[in-house]
Amino acid sequence: MSNKHNANKTKSTWKTKQDHEKSVDDLLDELAYLRAENDYLKKLDALIRQKEQSVQTKNKS
């Protein structure tokens, strides 16, 4: 099963099932997805902060 297909299956499972109804595989898929999303958001936040800092540095010069 491809990751893209698996992610789509997992997303739909999140919306339709309560946590206690999900299989271990579904919960692990959800965990992996949320960890990847968290990593992405941390990197995005770091890039935004870096850009803001460079703008502030240029304005002080």
Secondary structure by P-SEA (a helix, b strand, c coil): ccaaaaaaaaaaaaaccccccccaaaaaaaaaaaaaaaaaaaaaaaaaaaaaaaaaaaaac
